[in-house]
Structures are given as C-alpha cells and as structure tokens.
Amino acid sequence: MPSSLARVAFLALMLVATRPALADDLTDFNAAAERVESHNRVAIGYLRTGNGDLASVELERLRAAWTQMNNEFAGKWPAIFKDSAYSVKIRTDIGTRLVTADLLLTSNRLDGARQSLTAIRKDFYDWRNSAGIKVLADCIFDANAAMDALMIYNVADLDWSKPDTALGVHTKAEAYSTKLDECDAMAGSGVRENPEFRRLVDGVRASMKFIPQAIAEHDTNLLHRVLIELRSFDNLLAFRFG
C-alpha cells in the first residue's frame, strides 16, 4: 500500500512538473516566432511602399531571426505540434521562401519578393492553426481577410439597386468589426494599451460609424472614402501587430 501511494505521489509530482515545462516551451516558441514575424511584416510593409533598400535590411534581420529560432529549437520543437511531418514541411517552405525573396529582391522584383514574404506569414498562421494555437498575429490575419472581403464593394459603379448590395456591405462590415473586437480582446494588456494599437483599433471603430450612413443614402463616394480609410488602418495593423 505505501509503495502504491508513493507511486501515485511521484506521478502527480511529475505531472505538475511537466505542465509548466510544456507551457514554457510554447511561450518560448511563440516569442521566437514573433521575433521572426515582426521582421517579416516590416519587410512586407517596405516592399508594399516600394522601398527595396530598407526591405533588404529587414530581410537580413528576418533571416537571422529565423536561423536563431531553428537553432534554439533544434530537436526540441514544442510537443503540441504533433504532426511532425507538417511542421517539417512548413519549416522547409519558410526557408525556401526566404531564399526566393532574397533572389527576387536582389533582381528588384519587389512584388514577387513581397508575395514570398506574405506566404511566410500564412505559413506561421497554418503552423499554429494545425496545433490549435492562436495568437494576436493570427487574429489580425483573419481581420485582414475580412477587410479583403469588404473591399470588393470599393468600386465606382456600385449598383445599389441590387437587393444584396446593401446587405452585403452591412454583413461584411459587421464581420470585420466583430473580428477586430476579438483581436482587441485577445491582445495582452501591454499591446491593448499601446497608444498606436489603440489609435488604429479606435480609428477603425470611428470610421465604421459612417458605414450605415453610406448604406442608407446609397452614397458610393462616402463608402469609398470610408473603405480607403479602413484599409489604411488595416494595413497598419498588419504592419505593426500582424
């Protein structure tokens, strides 16, 4: 009997000791991934504005952060990534995309380089999603997709006579607003209280208030101005926090 109790106590102790270790592994992984992704999104932002020189500097930092992440977790990736084959594929894809981006940037093909780096952003999103992990960058990725869906109404000849036009604008605007609220709630206190984050999120909410007016008045020009402003906020959220 005493030996059984001792065994139970030992197993309980091991369980308690293991849980924080797994949590720490994931925390360290997310922190390392954020270092990589922060350089990636800045490089994407520079490429979007056509600044190849600054993008090149940021790409060097991105590659260094990616190398450091691989060295740090060599042979000990967090256990939550059960599908090791998928994880290997993602890591291989990211490495290939970095080489491709560098070649394209060197040959001044900025759009192609940006596409390669944008694909890396999706790689990290898919990687975490495969393990049921979601961080703020992933929520903003979803918000960007919702903004893309709303931007289909940014056309000069928008036909308000179609019954699904007003409903579509309303529905997609609501979807974006809901996703942004989710991101705001997900952000840690340090990010949520960050003045730039607050300016962007609150700026989106202020602009959103004009959507119902544009719908009610079938005002295509107003809708256009609002969508352009929203897209600007959305791009900046991706640039800084996505």
C-alpha positions as CSV (number, residue, x, y, z in Angstrom):
1,M,0.0,0.0,0.0
2,P,2.7,2.5,0.9
3,S,4.5,1.8,-2.4
4,S,1.3,2.4,-4.3
5,L,0.8,5.8,-2.6
6,A,4.4,6.7,-3.2
7,R,3.9,5.8,-6.9
8,V,0.8,8.0,-7.2
9,A,2.6,10.8,-5.4
10,F,5.5,10.5,-7.8
11,L,3.2,10.5,-10.9
12,A,1.4,13.6,-9.5
13,L,4.6,15.4,-9.0
14,M,5.8,14.6,-12.5
15,L,2.5,15.8,-13.9
16,V,2.8,19.1,-12.1
17,A,6.4,19.5,-13.1
18,T,5.7,18.7,-16.8
19,R,2.8,21.1,-17.4
20,P,4.8,24.3,-16.8
21,A,7.6,23.0,-18.9
22,L,5.3,22.4,-21.8
23,A,3.7,25.8,-21.3
24,D,7.2,27.4,-21.2
25,D,8.2,25.6,-24.4
26,L,5.1,27.1,-26.1
27,T,5.7,30.5,-24.7
28,D,9.3,30.4,-25.9
29,F,8.2,29.2,-29.3
30,N,5.6,32.0,-29.6
31,A,8.2,34.6,-28.6
32,A,10.7,33.3,-31.1
33,A,8.1,33.2,-33.8
34,E,7.1,36.8,-33.0
35,R,10.7,37.9,-33.5
36,V,10.7,36.3,-36.9
37,E,7.3,37.6,-37.8
38,S,8.0,41.1,-36.6
39,H,10.8,41.5,-39.1
40,N,8.7,39.8,-41.8
41,R,5.8,42.2,-41.5
42,V,8.1,45.2,-41.6
43,A,9.9,43.9,-44.7
44,I,6.4,43.4,-46.3
45,G,5.5,46.9,-45.4
46,Y,8.6,48.4,-47.0
47,L,8.1,46.3,-50.1
48,R,4.4,47.4,-50.3
49,T,5.7,51.0,-50.5
50,G,8.5,50.2,-52.9
51,N,11.4,50.8,-50.5
52,G,13.7,47.9,-51.6
53,D,16.7,49.2,-49.6
54,L,15.0,49.1,-46.3
55,A,13.3,45.9,-47.2
56,S,16.7,44.3,-47.8
57,V,17.9,45.4,-44.4
58,E,14.8,43.9,-42.8
59,L,15.1,40.7,-44.8
60,E,18.6,40.2,-43.4
61,R,17.2,40.6,-39.8
62,L,14.4,38.2,-40.7
63,R,16.8,35.5,-41.9
64,A,18.9,35.9,-38.7
65,A,15.9,35.6,-36.5
66,W,14.7,32.5,-38.4
67,T,18.2,30.9,-38.1
68,Q,18.2,31.7,-34.4
69,M,14.7,30.2,-34.0
70,N,15.8,27.0,-35.7
71,N,19.0,26.7,-33.6
72,E,17.1,27.4,-30.4
73,F,14.5,24.7,-31.0
74,A,16.7,22.2,-32.9
75,G,15.4,18.7,-32.0
76,K,13.0,20.1,-29.3
77,W,10.1,21.7,-31.0
78,P,7.1,22.0,-28.7
79,A,5.2,18.7,-28.2
80,I,1.9,20.3,-29.1
81,F,3.0,20.2,-32.8
82,K,2.0,16.5,-33.0
83,D,2.1,16.4,-36.8
84,S,5.8,16.5,-37.2
85,A,5.7,15.9,-40.9
86,Y,3.6,19.1,-41.3
87,S,6.0,21.0,-39.1
88,V,9.0,19.9,-41.2
89,K,7.2,20.9,-44.4
90,I,6.4,24.3,-43.0
91,R,10.0,24.9,-41.9
92,T,11.3,23.8,-45.3
93,D,8.8,26.1,-47.0
94,I,9.8,29.1,-44.9
95,G,13.5,28.5,-45.7
96,T,12.7,28.2,-49.4
97,R,10.6,31.4,-49.4
98,L,13.4,33.4,-47.7
99,V,15.9,32.3,-50.4
100,T,13.3,33.2,-53.1
101,A,12.5,36.5,-51.6
102,D,16.2,37.4,-51.4
103,L,16.7,36.5,-55.1
104,L,13.7,38.5,-56.2
105,L,14.7,41.5,-54.1
106,T,18.2,41.4,-55.5
107,S,16.8,41.5,-59.0
108,N,14.5,44.4,-58.0
109,R,11.3,42.3,-58.4
110,L,9.7,43.8,-55.3
111,D,6.2,42.5,-55.9
112,G,7.5,38.9,-56.2
113,A,9.6,39.3,-53.0
114,R,6.6,40.6,-51.2
115,Q,4.5,37.7,-52.3
116,S,7.1,35.3,-50.9
117,L,7.2,37.0,-47.6
118,T,3.4,37.2,-47.4
119,A,3.4,33.5,-47.9
120,I,5.6,33.1,-44.8
121,R,3.0,35.0,-42.8
122,K,0.5,32.3,-43.9
123,D,2.9,29.5,-43.1
124,F,3.1,30.6,-39.5
125,Y,-0.6,31.0,-39.4
126,D,-1.1,27.5,-40.7
127,W,1.6,26.1,-38.4
128,R,-0.1,27.4,-35.3
129,N,-3.6,26.5,-36.5
130,S,-2.5,22.9,-37.1
131,A,-1.9,22.7,-33.3
132,G,-4.9,24.7,-32.3
133,I,-2.8,27.7,-31.2
134,K,-3.9,31.3,-31.9
135,V,-2.1,34.5,-31.1
136,L,-2.8,38.1,-31.9
137,A,-1.0,38.0,-35.2
138,D,-3.3,35.2,-36.3
139,C,-6.4,37.2,-35.3
140,I,-5.2,40.2,-37.3
141,F,-4.5,37.8,-40.2
142,D,-8.2,36.8,-40.1
143,A,-9.2,40.5,-39.7
144,N,-7.2,41.3,-42.9
145,A,-9.1,38.6,-44.7
146,A,-12.4,40.1,-43.5
147,M,-11.2,43.5,-44.8
148,D,-10.4,42.0,-48.2
149,A,-14.0,40.7,-48.4
150,L,-15.4,44.1,-47.5
151,M,-13.1,45.8,-50.1
152,I,-15.0,44.2,-53.0
153,Y,-17.5,47.0,-52.6
154,N,-14.9,49.7,-53.3
155,V,-16.0,50.2,-56.9
156,A,-17.0,53.4,-58.7
157,D,-20.1,51.8,-60.3
158,L,-21.5,50.1,-57.2
159,D,-25.1,49.1,-58.1
160,W,-27.3,49.9,-55.1
161,S,-30.4,48.8,-57.0
162,K,-29.3,45.2,-56.4
163,P,-31.0,43.9,-53.2
164,D,-27.9,42.2,-52.0
165,T,-25.6,45.2,-52.3
166,A,-26.6,47.0,-49.1
167,L,-26.9,43.7,-47.2
168,G,-23.5,42.6,-48.4
169,V,-21.8,45.8,-47.3
170,H,-23.5,45.6,-43.9
171,T,-22.7,42.0,-43.4
172,K,-19.1,42.2,-44.3
173,A,-18.6,45.4,-42.3
174,E,-20.1,43.7,-39.3
175,A,-17.8,40.7,-39.9
176,Y,-14.7,42.9,-39.9
177,S,-15.9,44.8,-36.9
178,T,-16.5,41.6,-34.9
179,K,-13.1,40.2,-35.8
180,L,-11.4,43.4,-34.8
181,D,-13.2,43.3,-31.4
182,E,-11.9,39.7,-31.0
183,C,-8.4,40.9,-31.7
184,D,-8.8,43.8,-29.2
185,A,-9.9,41.4,-26.5
186,M,-7.1,38.9,-27.4
187,A,-4.3,41.5,-27.1
188,G,-2.4,41.4,-23.9
189,S,-2.6,44.5,-21.7
190,G,0.8,45.7,-22.9
191,V,-0.5,45.7,-26.5
192,R,-4.1,46.7,-25.8
193,E,-2.8,49.8,-24.0
194,N,-0.2,50.6,-26.6
195,P,-1.0,54.1,-28.0
196,E,-0.5,53.0,-31.6
197,F,-2.7,49.9,-31.2
198,R,-5.4,52.0,-29.6
199,R,-5.2,54.6,-32.3
200,L,-5.6,52.0,-35.1
201,V,-8.4,50.0,-33.4
202,D,-10.3,53.1,-32.3
203,G,-9.8,54.6,-35.7
204,V,-11.4,51.6,-37.3
205,R,-14.4,51.9,-35.0
206,A,-14.8,55.6,-35.6
207,S,-14.7,55.0,-39.4
208,M,-17.2,52.1,-39.2
209,K,-19.8,54.5,-37.8
210,F,-20.2,56.0,-41.3
211,I,-21.0,52.7,-43.0
212,P,-24.7,52.8,-42.0
213,Q,-25.0,56.3,-43.4
214,A,-23.4,55.3,-46.7
215,I,-25.8,52.3,-47.0
216,A,-28.9,54.4,-46.1
217,E,-28.0,57.1,-48.6
218,H,-26.6,54.8,-51.2
219,D,-23.6,57.1,-51.1
220,T,-20.8,55.4,-53.1
221,N,-18.4,58.2,-52.6
222,L,-18.8,58.1,-48.9
223,L,-18.4,54.4,-48.9
224,H,-15.3,54.7,-51.0
225,R,-13.7,57.2,-48.6
226,V,-14.5,55.0,-45.6
227,L,-13.2,51.8,-47.2
228,I,-9.9,53.5,-48.1
229,E,-9.5,54.8,-44.6
230,L,-10.4,51.4,-43.2
231,R,-7.9,49.7,-45.5
232,S,-5.2,52.1,-44.3
233,F,-5.9,51.2,-40.7
234,D,-6.0,47.5,-41.6
235,N,-2.6,47.7,-43.4
236,L,-1.0,49.4,-40.4
237,L,-2.4,46.8,-38.0
238,A,-0.8,44.1,-40.1
239,F,2.4,46.1,-40.4
240,R,2.8,46.6,-36.7
241,F,1.0,43.7,-35.0
242,G,0.1,41.1,-37.6
